[in-house]
Amino acid sequence: MLLTNTEEIPGKKTIAFYGVVSGSTVRAKHVGRDLMAGIKNVFGGELKGYTELLQESRDEAIDRMKSQASQLGANAVVNVRFSTSSVAAGAAEIYVYGTAVSVE
């Protein structure tokens, strides 16, 4: 499955459009990660636990979007975009969407 944030894939011809596909996941903070984040807030530095959490969330949302696109018969998703929102105290949603297409 090809993914791109552009409207077209260079060197490929779009032969079919299937419409918007999306994937999302909602994740909550982990107590252990929260503890380390609190310490990092005092001393500074990257919050690696949260970085890992967000990467895992993006990967899961992308996998769900790709699965939806495959079910439609697509072999690519163009115009891919991400959105993040807070849905509750300590929980965030990662949402990814794009247009499912077939290319050759």
C-alpha distances in whole Angstrom, upper triangle without the diagonal:
4,7,10,13,15,15,14,12,15,16,13,15,14,15,15,14,14,16,15,13,14,15,18,20,24,25,29,31,32,36,35,33,35,38,37,36,39,40,38,39,43,42,39,36,32,31,29,29,28,25,24,24,22,19,19,19,16,14,15,14,11,10,12,10,7,9,11,9,8,12,12,11,8,5,5,7,11,14,13,16,17,21,23,26,29,30,33,35,33,29,27,23,20,18,15,14,13,13,10,10,10,10,12
4,7,10,11,12,11,9,12,13,11,13,12,14,14,14,14,15,15,14,15,16,19,21,24,26,30,31,33,36,36,33,35,38,37,35,39,40,37,38,42,41,38,35,31,31,29,29,27,25,24,24,22,19,19,19,16,14,16,15,11,12,14,12,9,12,13,11,11,15,14,13,9,6,4,6,8,11,11,14,16,20,22,26,29,30,33,35,33,30,27,24,20,18,15,14,12,12,10,10,10,9,11
4,7,9,10,10,9,12,14,12,14,13,16,15,14,14,14,13,12,12,13,16,19,22,23,27,28,30,34,34,31,33,36,34,32,36,37,35,35,39,38,35,32,28,28,26,27,25,22,21,22,19,17,17,17,13,13,15,13,9,11,13,10,9,12,13,11,12,16,15,15,11,9,6,5,6,8,7,10,13,16,19,22,26,27,30,32,30,27,24,21,17,15,11,11,9,10,9,10,11,11,14
4,5,8,8,7,10,13,12,14,13,16,16,15,16,15,14,13,14,15,18,20,23,25,28,29,31,35,35,32,33,36,35,33,36,37,34,35,38,38,34,31,28,28,27,27,25,22,22,23,20,18,19,18,15,15,17,15,12,14,16,13,12,16,16,13,15,19,18,17,14,12,8,7,5,6,6,9,12,16,19,22,26,27,30,32,30,28,24,21,18,16,12,11,9,10,11,11,13,12,15
4,7,9,9,12,15,15,16,15,18,18,16,17,15,13,14,14,15,17,20,22,24,27,28,31,34,34,31,32,35,34,31,35,36,33,33,37,36,33,30,27,27,26,27,24,22,22,22,19,18,20,18,15,16,18,15,13,16,17,14,14,18,17,15,18,21,20,20,16,15,11,9,6,4,4,7,10,13,17,20,24,25,29,31,29,26,23,20,16,14,11,10,8,10,12,13,15,15,18
4,6,7,9,13,12,14,13,16,16,15,16,15,14,15,16,18,20,23,26,28,31,32,35,38,38,35,36,39,37,35,38,40,36,37,40,39,36,33,30,30,30,31,28,25,26,26,23,21,23,22,18,19,21,19,16,19,20,16,16,20,19,17,19,22,20,20,16,15,12,10,6,5,7,10,13,16,20,23,27,29,32,34,33,30,26,23,20,18,14,13,10,10,12,13,15,14,16
4,7,10,13,11,12,10,14,13,12,14,13,13,14,16,19,21,25,27,30,33,34,37,41,41,37,39,42,40,38,41,43,40,40,43,43,39,36,33,34,33,34,31,28,29,29,25,24,26,24,21,21,23,20,18,20,20,17,17,20,19,16,19,21,19,19,15,15,11,9,6,5,9,11,15,18,22,25,28,30,33,36,35,32,28,25,22,19,15,13,10,9,11,10,13,12,15
4,6,9,8,8,8,11,12,12,14,14,15,16,18,20,23,27,30,32,35,37,39,42,42,39,41,44,42,40,43,45,42,42,45,45,41,38,35,35,34,35,33,30,30,30,27,25,27,26,22,22,24,22,19,21,21,18,17,20,19,16,18,21,19,18,14,13,10,9,6,8,11,14,18,21,24,28,31,33,36,38,37,34,30,27,24,21,18,15,12,10,11,10,11,9,12
4,6,5,8,8,12,13,13,16,16,17,17,19,21,24,27,30,32,35,36,38,42,42,39,40,43,41,40,43,44,41,42,45,44,41,37,34,35,33,34,32,29,29,30,27,24,26,25,22,21,23,21,18,20,21,18,16,20,19,16,17,21,19,17,14,12,9,9,8,10,12,15,19,22,25,29,32,34,37,39,38,35,31,28,25,22,18,16,13,12,12,10,11,8,10
4,6,8,10,14,16,16,19,20,20,21,23,25,27,30,33,35,38,39,41,45,44,41,43,46,43,42,45,46,43,43,47,45,42,39,36,36,35,36,34,31,31,32,29,27,29,28,25,24,26,25,21,23,25,22,20,23,23,20,21,24,22,21,17,15,12,13,11,13,15,18,21,25,28,32,35,37,40,42,40,38,34,31,28,26,22,20,17,16,16,14,14,11,11
4,7,10,13,16,17,20,21,22,23,25,27,30,33,36,37,41,42,44,47,47,44,46,48,46,45,48,49,46,47,50,49,45,42,39,39,38,39,37,34,34,35,32,29,31,31,27,26,28,27,23,25,26,23,21,24,24,21,21,24,23,20,17,15,13,15,14,16,18,21,25,28,31,35,38,40,43,45,43,40,37,34,30,28,25,23,19,18,17,15,13,10,9
4,6,9,12,14,17,18,19,20,22,24,28,31,34,36,39,41,43,46,46,43,45,48,46,44,48,49,46,47,50,49,45,42,39,39,38,38,37,34,33,34,31,29,30,29,26,25,27,25,22,22,24,21,19,21,21,18,18,21,19,17,14,12,10,12,12,15,17,20,24,27,30,34,37,38,42,44,42,39,36,33,29,27,23,21,17,15,14,11,10,6,6
4,6,9,11,15,17,19,20,22,25,28,32,35,37,41,43,44,48,48,45,47,50,48,47,50,51,48,49,52,52,48,45,42,42,40,41,39,36,36,36,33,31,32,31,28,27,28,26,23,24,25,21,19,22,21,17,18,21,18,16,13,12,11,13,12,15,18,21,25,28,31,34,38,39,43,45,44,40,37,33,30,27,24,21,17,15,14,10,8,5,5
4,6,8,11,13,15,16,19,22,26,29,32,35,38,40,43,46,46,44,45,49,47,45,48,50,47,48,51,51,47,44,41,41,39,40,37,35,35,35,32,30,30,29,26,25,26,24,21,22,22,19,17,19,18,15,16,18,15,13,10,10,9,11,10,13,16,19,22,26,29,32,36,36,40,42,41,38,34,31,28,25,21,18,14,11,10,7,6,4,7
4,7,10,13,16,17,21,23,27,30,34,36,40,42,44,48,48,46,48,51,49,48,51,53,50,50,54,54,50,47,44,43,42,42,40,38,37,37,34,32,32,31,28,27,28,26,23,23,23,20,18,20,18,15,15,17,14,12,10,11,11,13,13,16,18,22,25,28,31,34,37,38,41,44,43,40,36,33,30,27,23,20,16,13,11,7,6,6,7
4,7,10,13,14,18,21,24,28,31,34,38,40,42,46,47,44,46,49,48,46,49,51,49,49,53,53,49,46,43,42,41,41,38,36,36,35,32,31,31,29,26,26,26,23,21,21,21,17,16,17,16,12,13,14,11,9,8,10,10,11,12,15,17,20,23,26,29,32,35,35,39,42,41,37,34,30,27,24,21,18,14,11,9,5,5,7,10
4,6,9,11,15,18,21,25,28,31,35,38,40,44,44,42,43,47,46,44,47,49,46,46,50,50,47,44,41,40,39,38,36,34,34,33,30,29,29,27,24,24,24,21,19,20,19,15,15,16,14,10,12,13,10,10,8,10,10,10,10,12,14,17,20,23,26,28,32,32,35,38,38,34,31,27,25,21,18,14,11,7,6,4,7,9,13
4,7,8,12,15,19,23,26,29,33,35,38,41,42,40,41,45,44,42,45,47,45,45,49,49,46,43,40,39,38,37,34,33,32,31,28,27,27,25,23,22,22,19,17,17,16,13,13,13,11,8,10,10,7,8,7,10,10,10,11,13,14,17,19,21,25,26,30,29,33,36,35,32,29,25,23,19,16,13,10,7,5,6,8,12,15
4,7,10,14,17,21,24,27,30,33,36,39,41,38,39,43,42,40,43,45,43,43,47,47,44,41,38,37,36,35,33,31,31,29,27,26,26,23,21,21,21,17,16,17,15,12,13,14,11,9,12,12,9,11,10,13,12,10,10,11,12,14,17,18,22,23,27,26,30,33,33,29,26,22,20,17,14,10,8,5,6,8,11,14,18
4,7,11,14,17,20,23,27,30,32,36,37,34,35,39,38,36,39,42,39,39,43,43,40,38,35,33,33,32,29,28,28,26,23,23,23,20,18,18,18,14,13,15,13,10,11,13,10,9,12,13,10,13,11,14,12,9,10,10,10,11,13,15,18,20,23,23,26,30,29,26,22,19,17,13,11,7,6,4,6,9,13,16,19
4,7,11,14,17,21,24,27,29,33,34,32,33,36,36,34,37,39,37,37,41,42,38,36,33,31,30,29,27,25,25,23,21,20,20,17,15,15,14,11,10,11,9,6,8,9,6,6,10,10,9,12,10,12,11,8,10,11,9,11,12,14,17,18,21,21,25,28,27,23,20,16,14,11,9,6,6,6,6,10,13,16,20
4,7,11,14,17,20,23,26,29,30,28,29,33,32,30,33,36,34,34,38,38,35,33,29,28,27,26,23,22,22,20,17,17,16,14,12,13,11,8,8,10,7,5,8,9,7,8,12,12,12,15,13,15,13,10,12,12,9,9,10,11,13,15,18,18,21,24,23,20,16,13,11,7,6,4,7,9,9,13,16,19,22
4,7,11,13,17,20,22,26,27,25,26,30,29,28,30,33,31,31,35,36,33,31,27,25,24,23,20,19,19,16,14,14,13,10,9,10,8,5,6,7,5,4,8,9,8,10,13,13,14,16,15,16,15,12,14,14,11,11,10,11,12,14,16,16,19,22,21,17,14,10,8,6,5,7,9,12,12,16,19,21,24
4,7,10,14,16,19,23,24,22,23,26,26,24,27,30,28,28,32,33,30,28,25,23,22,20,17,17,17,14,12,13,12,8,8,10,7,4,8,9,7,8,11,12,11,14,16,17,18,20,19,20,18,15,17,16,13,12,10,9,10,11,13,12,15,18,17,13,10,7,5,4,6,9,12,15,16,20,22,25,28
4,6,10,13,15,19,20,18,19,23,23,22,24,27,26,26,30,31,28,26,23,20,20,17,15,15,14,11,10,12,10,6,8,10,7,6,10,10,9,11,14,14,14,17,19,19,21,23,22,22,21,19,20,20,16,15,12,11,10,11,12,11,13,16,14,10,8,6,6,7,9,12,16,19,19,23,26,28,31
4,7,10,13,16,18,16,17,20,21,19,22,25,24,24,27,29,27,25,22,19,19,16,14,15,14,11,10,13,11,8,10,12,10,9,13,14,13,14,18,18,18,20,22,23,24,27,26,26,25,22,23,22,19,17,14,12,10,9,9,8,10,12,10,7,5,4,6,9,12,15,19,22,23,26,29,31,34
4,7,9,13,14,13,13,17,18,16,19,21,21,21,24,26,24,22,19,16,16,13,11,13,12,8,9,11,10,7,11,12,11,11,15,15,15,17,20,20,20,23,25,25,27,29,28,28,27,24,26,25,21,19,15,14,11,11,10,9,10,11,8,5,6,6,8,11,14,18,21,25,26,29,32,33,36
4,6,9,12,10,10,14,15,14,16,19,19,19,22,24,22,21,19,15,15,12,10,13,13,9,10,14,12,10,14,16,14,15,18,19,19,21,23,23,24,27,28,29,31,33,32,32,30,28,29,28,24,22,18,16,13,12,10,10,9,9,6,4,7,9,11,15,18,21,25,28,29,33,35,37,40
4,7,9,7,7,10,11,10,12,15,15,15,19,20,19,18,16,12,13,9,8,11,11,8,10,13,13,12,15,17,16,17,20,21,21,23,26,26,27,29,31,32,34,36,34,34,32,30,31,30,26,23,20,18,14,14,12,12,11,9,6,6,9,12,13,17,20,24,27,31,32,35,38,39,42
4,5,5,6,9,10,10,12,14,15,16,19,20,19,19,16,13,12,9,9,12,12,9,12,15,13,13,17,18,17,19,22,22,23,25,27,27,29,31,32,33,35,37,36,36,34,32,33,32,28,26,23,21,18,18,15,16,14,12,9,10,12,15,16,20,23,26,30,33,34,37,39,41,44
4,5,5,6,9,10,11,13,14,15,17,19,19,19,17,14,14,11,11,15,14,12,15,18,17,17,21,22,21,23,26,26,26,29,31,31,33,35,36,37,39,41,40,39,38,36,37,36,32,30,26,24,21,20,18,18,16,13,10,12,15,18,20,23,26,30,33,37,38,41,43,45,47
4,5,5,6,9,10,11,13,14,16,17,17,17,15,12,12,9,11,14,13,12,15,17,16,17,21,22,21,23,26,26,27,30,31,32,33,36,37,38,40,42,40,39,38,36,37,36,32,30,27,26,22,22,20,21,19,16,13,15,17,20,21,25,27,31,34,38,38,41,43,45,47
4,5,5,6,9,10,10,12,15,15,15,14,12,8,9,5,7,10,10,9,12,14,14,15,18,19,19,21,23,24,25,27,29,30,31,33,35,36,38,39,38,37,35,33,34,33,29,27,23,22,19,19,17,19,17,15,11,13,15,17,18,22,24,28,31,35,36,39,41,42,44
4,5,5,6,9,10,10,13,15,14,14,13,9,11,8,9,12,13,11,14,17,17,17,20,21,21,23,25,26,27,29,31,32,33,35,37,38,40,41,40,39,37,35,36,34,30,28,24,23,19,19,16,18,16,13,10,12,14,17,19,23,25,29,32,36,37,40,43,44,47
4,5,5,7,9,10,11,13,14,14,14,11,12,10,11,15,15,14,17,19,19,20,23,24,25,26,29,30,30,32,34,35,36,39,40,41,43,45,43,42,40,38,39,37,34,31,28,26,23,22,20,21,19,16,13,16,18,21,23,26,29,33,36,39,41,44,46,47,50
4,5,5,6,9,10,11,11,11,10,8,9,8,10,12,13,13,16,18,18,19,22,23,24,25,27,29,30,32,33,34,36,38,39,41,42,44,42,41,39,37,37,36,33,30,27,26,22,22,21,22,21,18,15,17,18,22,22,26,28,32,35,39,40,43,45,45,48
4,5,5,6,9,10,9,9,9,6,8,8,8,11,12,12,14,16,17,18,20,22,23,24,26,28,29,30,32,33,35,36,38,39,41,43,40,40,37,35,35,34,30,28,24,23,19,19,18,20,18,16,13,15,16,19,20,24,26,30,33,36,38,41,43,44,46
4,5,5,7,9,10,11,11,9,12,11,12,14,16,16,17,20,21,21,23,26,26,27,29,31,32,33,35,37,38,40,41,43,44,46,44,43,41,38,39,37,33,31,27,25,22,21,19,21,19,16,14,17,18,22,23,26,29,33,36,39,41,44,46,47,50
4,5,5,7,8,10,11,9,12,12,13,15,17,17,19,21,22,23,25,27,28,29,31,33,34,35,37,39,40,42,43,45,46,48,46,45,42,40,40,39,35,33,29,28,25,24,22,25,23,20,17,20,21,25,25,29,31,35,38,42,43,46,48,49,51
4,5,5,5,6,7,7,10,11,11,13,15,16,17,19,21,22,23,25,26,28,29,31,32,34,35,37,38,40,41,43,45,46,43,42,40,38,38,36,33,30,27,26,23,23,21,24,23,20,17,20,20,23,24,27,29,33,35,39,41,43,46,46,48
4,6,5,8,9,8,12,13,12,14,17,17,18,20,22,22,24,26,28,28,30,32,33,34,36,38,39,40,42,44,45,46,44,43,41,38,38,36,33,30,26,25,22,22,20,23,21,18,16,19,20,23,23,27,29,32,35,39,41,44,46,47,49
4,6,9,12,12,15,16,16,18,20,21,22,24,26,26,28,30,31,32,34,36,37,38,40,41,43,44,46,47,49,50,48,47,44,42,41,39,36,33,30,29,25,25,24,26,25,21,19,22,23,26,27,31,33,36,39,43,45,47,50,50,53
4,7,10,11,14,15,16,17,20,21,22,23,25,26,28,30,31,32,34,36,37,38,40,41,43,44,46,48,49,50,48,46,44,41,41,39,36,33,30,29,26,27,25,28,27,24,22,24,25,28,28,31,33,37,39,43,45,47,49,50,52
4,7,9,12,14,14,15,17,19,19,21,23,24,25,27,29,29,31,33,34,35,37,39,40,41,43,45,46,47,44,43,40,38,38,35,33,30,27,26,24,24,23,26,26,23,20,23,23,25,25,28,30,33,36,40,41,44,46,46,48
4,6,9,12,12,12,14,16,17,18,20,21,22,24,26,27,28,30,32,32,34,36,37,38,40,42,43,44,41,40,37,35,35,33,30,28,25,24,22,23,23,26,25,23,20,22,22,24,23,27,28,31,33,37,39,41,43,43,45
4,6,9,9,8,11,13,13,14,17,18,18,20,22,23,24,26,28,29,30,32,34,34,36,38,40,40,38,36,34,32,31,30,27,25,22,21,19,21,20,23,23,21,18,19,19,21,20,23,24,28,30,34,35,37,40,40,42
4,6,6,6,9,10,11,12,14,16,17,19,20,21,23,25,26,27,29,31,32,33,35,37,38,39,37,36,33,31,31,30,26,24,21,20,17,19,18,21,20,18,15,16,16,18,18,21,23,26,29,33,34,37,39,39,42
4,5,5,6,8,10,10,12,14,15,16,18,20,21,22,24,26,27,28,30,31,33,35,36,37,35,34,31,30,30,29,25,24,20,20,18,20,19,22,22,20,17,17,17,18,18,21,22,26,28,32,33,35,37,38,40
4,5,5,6,9,10,11,12,14,15,17,18,20,21,23,25,26,27,29,30,32,33,35,36,34,33,31,29,30,29,26,24,20,20,17,18,18,20,19,18,14,14,15,17,16,20,21,25,28,32,32,35,37,38,40
4,5,5,6,8,10,10,12,14,15,16,18,20,21,22,24,26,27,28,30,32,33,35,33,32,29,27,28,26,23,21,17,16,14,15,14,16,16,15,12,12,11,13,13,17,19,22,25,29,30,33,35,36,39
4,5,5,6,9,10,11,12,14,15,16,18,20,21,22,24,26,27,28,30,32,33,31,29,27,25,25,24,21,19,16,16,14,16,16,18,19,18,15,14,13,14,13,16,17,21,23,27,28,31,33,33,36
4,5,5,6,9,10,11,12,14,15,16,18,20,21,23,25,26,27,29,31,32,29,28,26,25,26,25,21,20,17,17,15,17,17,19,20,19,16,15,14,15,13,17,17,21,24,27,28,30,32,33,35
4,6,5,6,9,10,11,12,14,15,17,19,20,21,23,25,26,27,29,31,29,28,26,24,25,24,21,19,15,15,13,14,14,16,16,16,12,11,10,11,11,14,16,20,22,26,27,30,32,33,35
4,5,5,6,9,10,10,12,14,15,16,18,20,21,22,24,26,27,29,27,26,24,21,22,21,17,15,12,12,10,12,13,15,16,16,13,11,9,10,8,11,13,16,19,23,24,27,29,30,33
4,5,5,6,9,10,11,12,14,15,16,18,20,21,22,24,26,27,25,23,21,19,20,20,16,15,12,13,12,15,16,18,19,20,17,15,13,12,10,12,13,16,19,22,23,25,27,28,30
4,6,5,6,9,10,11,12,14,15,17,19,20,21,23,25,26,24,23,21,20,21,21,17,17,14,15,14,16,17,18,19,20,16,14,13,12,10,13,13,17,19,22,23,25,27,28,31
4,5,5,6,9,10,11,12,14,15,17,19,20,21,23,25,23,22,21,19,20,19,16,14,11,12,10,12,13,14,16,17,14,12,10,8,6,9,10,14,17,20,21,24,26,27,30
4,5,5,6,9,10,11,12,14,15,16,18,20,21,23,20,20,18,15,17,16,12,11,8,10,10,13,15,16,18,20,17,14,11,10,6,8,8,11,14,17,18,21,23,24,27
4,6,5,6,9,10,10,12,14,15,16,18,20,21,19,18,16,15,17,17,13,13,11,13,13,16,18,19,21,22,20,17,15,13,10,11,10,13,15,18,18,20,22,23,25
4,5,5,6,9,10,11,13,14,15,17,19,20,19,18,17,16,18,18,15,14,12,14,14,16,17,17,20,21,19,16,14,11,9,10,10,13,15,18,18,21,22,24,27
4,5,5,6,9,10,11,12,14,16,17,19,17,17,16,13,15,15,12,11,9,11,11,13,16,16,18,21,19,15,12,9,7,6,6,9,12,15,15,18,21,22,25
4,5,5,6,9,10,10,12,14,16,17,14,14,12,10,13,13,10,10,9,12,13,16,19,19,22,24,22,19,16,13,10,9,6,8,10,13,13,16,18,19,22
4,5,5,6,9,10,10,12,14,15,14,13,13,12,15,16,13,14,13,15,16,19,21,21,24,26,23,20,18,15,12,11,10,11,13,15,13,16,18,19,22
4,5,5,6,9,10,11,13,15,14,14,14,12,15,16,13,14,13,15,16,18,20,19,22,24,23,19,17,14,11,10,9,10,12,14,13,16,18,20,23
4,5,5,6,9,10,11,13,11,12,11,9,12,13,10,11,11,13,15,18,20,20,23,26,24,21,18,14,12,9,7,7,8,10,9,13,15,17,20
4,5,5,6,9,10,11,9,9,8,8,11,13,11,13,14,16,18,21,24,24,27,29,27,24,21,18,15,13,10,10,10,11,9,11,13,15,18
4,5,5,6,9,10,10,10,11,11,14,17,14,16,17,19,20,22,25,24,27,29,28,24,22,19,16,14,12,12,13,13,11,13,14,17,19
4,5,5,7,9,9,11,11,10,14,15,14,15,16,18,20,22,24,23,26,29,28,24,22,18,16,14,12,10,11,11,9,12,13,17,20
4,5,5,7,5,7,8,7,11,13,12,15,16,18,21,23,26,26,29,32,30,27,24,20,18,15,12,10,9,8,6,8,10,13,16
4,5,5,5,7,8,10,13,16,15,18,19,22,24,26,29,28,31,34,33,29,26,23,20,18,15,14,13,12,9,10,10,13,15
4,5,7,10,12,12,16,19,17,20,21,23,25,27,29,28,31,34,33,29,27,23,21,19,17,15,15,13,10,12,12,16,18
4,6,9,11,11,14,17,17,19,21,23,25,27,30,29,32,35,34,31,28,24,22,19,17,14,13,11,8,9,10,13,16
4,7,9,11,14,17,17,20,22,25,27,30,32,32,35,38,37,33,30,27,24,22,19,16,15,12,9,8,7,11,13
4,6,8,11,14,14,17,20,22,25,28,31,31,34,37,35,32,29,25,22,20,16,14,12,9,6,5,5,8,11
4,7,10,14,14,17,20,23,26,28,31,32,35,37,36,32,29,26,23,20,17,15,13,11,8,6,5,7,9
4,7,10,10,14,16,20,23,26,29,30,33,35,34,30,27,24,20,18,14,12,10,8,6,5,6,7,10
4,7,7,10,13,16,19,22,26,26,30,32,31,27,24,21,17,15,11,9,6,5,4,6,8,10,13
4,5,9,12,16,19,22,26,27,30,33,31,28,25,21,18,15,12,9,6,5,7,7,10,10,14
4,6,10,13,17,20,24,25,28,31,30,27,23,20,17,14,10,8,5,6,9,10,13,14,17
4,7,10,14,17,21,22,25,28,26,23,20,16,13,11,7,6,4,7,10,12,15,15,19
4,7,10,14,17,19,22,24,23,20,17,14,11,8,6,5,6,10,13,15,18,19,23
4,7,10,14,16,19,21,20,17,13,10,7,6,4,7,9,13,15,18,21,22,26
4,7,10,12,16,18,17,14,10,8,6,5,6,9,12,15,18,21,24,26,29
4,7,9,12,14,13,11,7,6,5,6,9,12,15,19,21,24,27,29,32
4,6,9,11,11,9,6,5,7,8,12,14,18,21,23,27,30,32,35
4,6,7,8,6,4,6,9,11,15,18,21,25,27,30,33,35,39
4,7,8,6,5,7,10,12,16,18,22,25,27,31,34,36,39
4,6,5,7,9,13,15,19,22,25,29,30,34,37,39,43
4,6,8,12,15,18,21,24,28,31,33,37,40,42,45
4,7,11,13,17,20,23,27,31,32,36,39,40,43
4,7,10,13,17,20,24,27,29,32,35,37,40
4,7,10,13,17,20,24,25,29,32,34,37
4,6,10,13,17,20,22,25,28,30,34
4,7,10,14,17,19,22,25,27,30
4,7,10,14,16,19,22,24,28
4,7,11,12,16,19,21,24
4,7,9,13,16,18,22
4,7,10,13,15,18
4,6,10,12,16
4,7,10,14
4,6,10
4,7
4
